[in-house]
Amino acid sequence: SVETIIRSKTPVDEEWLLQLMKKSLISLACIHGMNVAHRDIKPANMIDTGHDVIYIDFGFSCFTTSSNEPVREKCTETMKGTPYYISPEEIVHKVKFENTDVYKKSDIWSLGVVFFQLANGKRPFRGSTKKELYEDITNHLIAESTYPNKFVNRVIGYMMTPDPLERPNAIDIIDMLKK
């Protein structure tokens, strides 16, 4: 599983990582295409079947388009996600329901954190307490990547763009990986 590989704290093979990136992003693009934001992307919620990546545990997810008041409130009431993988906009709670793509962009951030860990065998943020971790994330204090493939590093960096409005969507990244 993706979680087991991350726990090994060993950088992964480049070809395997690129394939996992593509499969993960294709699955995420399908979820986002249904106007659903997962809101808890992390290794434990990713199953690599060999052919696909399946996301599980949609307990924090929400529809990104709805005129239904309870649905809208579910998306905006509190910060959602696992602390280590949560996006800066969720931490500072700048997510506005009117801008539905921001929820999807938070998923992209989280997946970028997963890919950074796989590529480097370490976490991108050093904070040891939740407060320190959130400060590192909101101040964009990312550890330097030691992964030798510059293209992979660029893609991950793009996914972890601090401003969600400048962060790519899943289709944009899939297109980058095709080149």
C-alpha positions as CSV (number, residue, x, y, z in Angstrom):
1,S,0.0,0.0,0.0
2,V,1.0,3.6,-0.4
3,E,1.0,4.0,3.4
4,T,3.4,1.1,3.9
5,I,5.8,2.5,1.3
6,I,5.8,5.9,3.0
7,R,6.5,4.3,6.4
8,S,9.6,2.7,5.0
9,K,11.1,6.2,4.6
10,T,12.9,5.2,1.5
11,P,12.7,7.2,-1.8
12,V,10.8,5.2,-4.5
13,D,11.8,4.2,-8.0
14,E,11.2,7.0,-10.5
15,E,9.1,4.9,-13.0
16,W,6.9,3.6,-10.2
17,L,6.4,7.1,-8.8
18,L,5.4,8.6,-12.2
19,Q,2.9,5.8,-12.8
20,L,1.4,6.2,-9.3
21,M,1.2,10.0,-9.9
22,K,-0.7,9.4,-13.1
23,K,-3.1,6.8,-11.6
24,S,-3.7,8.9,-8.5
25,L,-4.5,12.1,-10.5
26,I,-6.7,10.3,-13.0
27,S,-8.8,8.9,-10.1
28,L,-8.8,12.3,-8.4
29,A,-9.9,14.0,-11.7
30,C,-12.9,11.6,-11.9
31,I,-13.9,12.5,-8.3
32,H,-13.5,16.2,-8.9
33,G,-15.4,15.8,-12.2
34,M,-18.4,14.7,-10.1
35,N,-18.0,17.9,-8.1
36,V,-16.8,16.1,-5.0
37,A,-13.9,17.2,-2.9
38,H,-12.4,14.4,-0.9
39,R,-10.8,16.7,1.8
40,D,-8.7,14.0,3.4
41,I,-6.2,12.8,0.8
42,K,-3.4,10.9,2.6
43,P,-1.6,7.6,2.1
44,A,-4.0,5.6,4.4
45,N,-6.9,6.7,2.1
46,M,-5.2,5.6,-1.1
47,I,-5.2,2.0,-2.4
48,D,-3.0,1.2,-5.4
49,T,-4.6,-1.8,-7.2
50,G,-1.7,-2.0,-9.7
51,H,-4.0,-0.6,-12.4
52,D,-5.7,2.2,-10.5
53,V,-5.6,4.2,-7.4
54,I,-8.8,4.0,-5.4
55,Y,-9.6,6.7,-2.8
56,I,-11.4,5.5,0.3
57,D,-12.9,7.2,3.4
58,F,-15.1,10.0,2.1
59,G,-16.2,11.0,5.6
60,F,-14.9,14.6,5.2
61,S,-15.9,14.9,1.5
62,C,-18.5,17.3,0.2
63,F,-20.1,18.4,-3.0
64,T,-18.6,21.5,-4.3
65,T,-21.8,22.7,-6.0
66,S,-25.1,22.8,-4.3
67,S,-27.9,25.2,-3.5
68,N,-28.8,23.0,-0.5
69,E,-28.0,25.0,2.7
70,P,-27.0,21.9,4.9
71,V,-24.6,20.7,2.1
72,R,-23.0,24.2,1.9
73,E,-22.6,24.4,5.7
74,K,-20.9,20.9,5.8
75,C,-18.2,22.3,3.5
76,T,-17.7,25.6,5.3
77,E,-18.3,24.9,9.0
78,T,-14.8,23.7,10.0
79,M,-11.4,22.8,8.7
80,K,-11.2,19.3,7.4
81,G,-8.4,16.9,6.8
82,T,-5.5,15.2,8.5
83,P,-3.1,17.8,9.9
84,Y,0.0,16.7,8.0
85,Y,-1.7,16.8,4.6
86,I,-4.0,19.8,5.1
87,S,-3.7,22.7,2.7
88,P,-2.7,26.2,3.9
89,E,-6.1,27.6,2.8
90,E,-7.9,25.1,5.0
91,I,-5.7,26.1,8.0
92,V,-6.4,29.8,7.7
93,H,-10.0,28.9,6.7
94,K,-10.0,31.1,3.6
95,V,-12.0,28.5,1.7
96,K,-15.2,30.2,0.4
97,F,-18.0,28.0,-0.8
98,E,-18.7,30.4,-3.8
99,N,-15.2,29.4,-5.2
100,T,-15.8,25.7,-5.5
101,D,-12.5,24.9,-7.2
102,V,-10.7,25.8,-4.0
103,Y,-11.9,22.6,-2.3
104,K,-10.6,20.5,-5.2
105,K,-7.3,22.4,-5.1
106,S,-6.9,21.5,-1.4
107,D,-7.0,17.9,-2.6
108,I,-4.2,18.6,-5.1
109,W,-2.1,20.1,-2.2
110,S,-2.6,17.0,-0.1
111,L,-1.6,14.7,-3.0
112,G,1.5,16.8,-3.5
113,V,2.5,16.2,0.1
114,V,2.1,12.4,-0.5
115,F,4.2,12.5,-3.6
116,F,6.9,14.6,-1.8
117,Q,7.1,11.9,0.9
118,L,7.3,9.1,-1.7
119,A,10.0,10.9,-3.7
120,N,12.1,11.9,-0.7
121,G,11.5,9.3,2.0
122,K,10.8,12.2,4.4
123,R,8.0,14.7,5.1
124,P,8.1,18.2,3.6
125,F,7.3,19.9,6.8
126,R,9.4,19.8,10.0
127,G,6.9,21.1,12.6
128,S,6.8,18.6,15.6
129,T,3.6,20.1,17.2
130,K,0.3,20.8,15.4
131,K,1.0,24.6,15.9
132,E,4.5,24.3,14.4
133,L,3.3,22.1,11.6
134,Y,0.5,24.6,10.7
135,E,3.0,27.5,10.8
136,D,5.3,25.6,8.4
137,I,2.5,24.9,6.0
138,T,1.0,28.4,6.0
139,N,4.5,30.0,5.7
140,H,5.4,27.5,3.0
141,L,8.5,26.2,4.8
142,I,9.0,23.1,2.7
143,A,12.1,21.0,3.2
144,E,14.4,20.9,0.2
145,S,13.7,17.9,-2.1
146,T,16.6,15.5,-2.6
147,Y,14.9,13.5,-5.4
148,P,17.2,13.4,-8.4
149,N,14.4,13.9,-11.1
150,K,14.0,17.6,-11.5
151,F,10.8,17.2,-13.5
152,V,9.1,15.2,-10.7
153,N,10.3,17.9,-8.2
154,R,8.8,20.6,-10.4
155,V,5.4,18.8,-10.7
156,I,5.3,18.3,-6.9
157,G,6.2,21.9,-6.3
158,Y,3.5,23.0,-8.7
159,M,1.0,20.9,-6.7
160,M,2.1,22.6,-3.5
161,T,1.7,26.1,-4.8
162,P,0.7,28.2,-1.7
163,D,-2.1,30.1,-3.5
164,P,-4.9,27.7,-4.4
165,L,-6.0,30.0,-7.2
166,E,-2.6,29.5,-8.8
167,R,-2.4,25.7,-8.0
168,P,-3.2,23.4,-11.0
169,N,-6.1,21.1,-11.1
170,A,-5.8,17.3,-11.6
171,I,-6.2,17.6,-15.4
172,D,-3.5,20.2,-15.7
173,I,-1.1,17.9,-13.9
174,I,-2.0,14.9,-15.9
175,D,-1.3,16.9,-19.0
176,M,2.1,17.9,-17.6
177,L,2.9,14.2,-16.9
178,K,2.1,13.3,-20.6
179,K,4.9,15.5,-21.9
